[in-house]
Amino acid sequence: MTEDSQLIHDTLAGDTRAFDELVRKYQDRLYNTLLRVLGSADDARDVSQDAFVHAFQKLSTFRGNSLFYSWLFRIAMNAAISKKRKARRMSASIETARQRTGFEPADQRPDSHPSHSLELTERQTLVREALAQLSEEYRTVLVLKEIEDLKYEEIARMIDCP
């Protein structure tokens, strides 16, 4: 039995500390992958948290046919897609508010502050810009292959693609 399998088994047996260990083991990796895919620290943080909550709630449905991280990542990508849909609806309502009031809404996110961009290195900026030009489908695959160093077979299972 792998370490993850044992932690899952222990969690399902009622030991919530075992799930805490899974979170500690994968939270940074999931966050960093989502940051590269979504391009926003706030979104990556929110989606990571949502994914872990959902994974905990649905842990009994994990069959073990794939790695736990693959299953968790799939949950996270579904959460990211939902978040983007909500953002599109919100964007439309912001545009409506702008037209009604004539004012530009202020962006209150910490990563929109001018000092934030100064903290980033030039290389990170260039990579993010390049990734942003890709469609989400290709960006996800590229991040999983080149940054997460996953095998093509595992990526195909994670994103449900042949």
C-alpha positions in Angstrom: 0.0 0.0 0.0 1.4 3.4 -1.0 1.8 6.2 1.5 -1.2 8.1 -0.2 -3.3 4.9 -0.1 -2.6 4.6 3.6 -3.5 8.2 4.3 -6.7 7.9 2.3 -7.6 4.7 4.1 -6.9 6.3 7.5 -8.9 9.4 6.6 -11.9 7.3 5.6 -11.5 5.4 8.9 -12.0 8.8 10.7 -8.5 10.1 11.2 -8.7 13.6 9.8 -5.0 14.2 10.6 -4.3 11.8 7.7 -6.1 14.1 5.3 -4.1 17.0 6.8 -1.0 15.2 5.8 -2.3 14.8 2.2 -3.0 18.6 2.1 0.5 19.4 3.4 2.0 17.0 0.9 0.2 18.4 -2.2 -0.9 22.0 -1.4 2.2 23.8 -2.7 2.4 21.7 -5.8 -1.3 22.2 -6.6 -1.2 25.9 -5.9 1.9 26.4 -8.1 0.4 24.4 -10.9 -2.9 26.4 -10.7 -1.0 29.6 -10.5 0.7 28.8 -13.8 -2.6 27.7 -15.4 -4.9 30.4 -14.1 -2.3 33.3 -14.0 -3.7 34.7 -10.7 -2.5 34.1 -7.2 -5.9 34.8 -5.7 -7.6 32.4 -8.1 -5.0 29.7 -7.6 -5.4 30.0 -3.8 -9.2 29.9 -4.0 -9.4 27.0 -6.4 -6.8 25.0 -4.4 -8.8 25.5 -1.2 -12.1 24.5 -3.0 -10.4 21.4 -4.5 -9.2 20.2 -1.1 -12.6 20.7 0.5 -14.3 18.9 -2.4 -11.7 16.1 -2.3 -12.3 15.6 1.4 -16.0 15.4 0.9 -15.8 13.0 -2.0 -12.8 11.0 -0.8 -14.9 7.8 -0.6 -15.4 8.0 -4.4 -11.6 7.8 -5.1 -11.1 4.4 -6.7 -7.3 4.4 -6.8 -7.1 3.9 -10.6 -4.9 6.9 -10.8 -2.6 8.8 -8.5 -4.2 10.8 -5.7 -2.7 14.0 -7.2 -4.2 13.3 -10.6 -7.6 12.9 -9.1 -7.1 16.1 -7.0 -5.9 18.0 -10.0 -9.0 17.0 -12.0 -11.2 18.3 -9.1 -9.2 21.5 -9.1 -9.5 22.0 -12.9 -13.3 21.5 -12.6 -13.3 24.1 -9.9 -11.2 26.5 -12.0 -13.6 26.1 -14.9 -16.6 26.9 -12.6 -14.7 30.0 -11.3 -14.0 31.2 -14.8 -17.7 30.9 -15.7 -18.6 32.9 -12.7 -16.0 35.5 -13.5 -17.4 35.9 -17.0 -20.9 36.5 -15.6 -19.4 39.0 -13.1 -17.5 40.7 -15.9 -20.6 41.2 -17.8 -22.3 42.8 -14.8 -19.3 45.1 -14.2 -19.6 46.3 -17.7 -23.3 47.0 -17.2 -22.5 48.9 -14.0 -19.8 50.9 -15.8 -22.2 51.9 -18.5 -24.9 52.9 -15.9 -22.6 54.9 -13.6 -19.9 56.0 -16.0 -17.2 55.0 -13.4 -14.5 52.5 -13.8 -14.6 49.9 -11.0 -11.4 49.7 -9.0 -9.5 46.4 -8.9 -8.9 45.6 -5.2 -6.9 42.4 -5.6 -3.4 42.6 -4.0 -1.7 41.3 -7.2 -3.0 44.3 -9.1 -1.0 46.7 -6.9 1.9 48.3 -8.8 4.5 47.0 -6.4 3.5 43.4 -7.1 4.9 43.5 -10.6 8.2 44.8 -9.3 8.6 41.6 -7.2 8.4 39.4 -10.2 11.5 38.5 -12.2 11.7 39.2 -15.9 11.8 35.6 -16.7 8.6 34.7 -14.8 6.9 37.6 -16.5 7.9 36.4 -19.9 6.8 32.8 -19.2 3.5 33.9 -17.9 2.9 36.1 -20.9 3.7 33.3 -23.2 1.4 30.9 -21.3 -1.4 33.5 -21.3 -1.3 33.5 -25.1 -2.1 29.8 -25.2 -5.6 28.5 -24.9 -6.4 27.0 -21.5 -6.3 23.5 -23.0 -2.8 23.8 -24.3 -1.6 25.9 -21.3 -2.7 23.1 -18.9 -0.9 20.4 -20.9 2.3 22.4 -21.1 2.3 23.2 -17.4 1.7 19.6 -16.5 4.4 18.3 -18.9 7.1 20.9 -18.6 6.7 22.3 -15.1 5.1 19.4 -13.3 7.2 16.8 -15.3 4.3 14.4 -15.7 4.1 11.7 -18.3 1.8 12.1 -21.2 -0.3 9.1 -20.1 -0.9 10.7 -16.7 -1.7 14.1 -18.2 -4.3 12.4 -20.5 -6.0 10.8 -17.6 -5.9 14.1 -15.6 -7.5 16.1 -18.3 -9.7 13.3 -19.6 -8.2 13.4 -23.1 -7.0 10.5 -25.2 
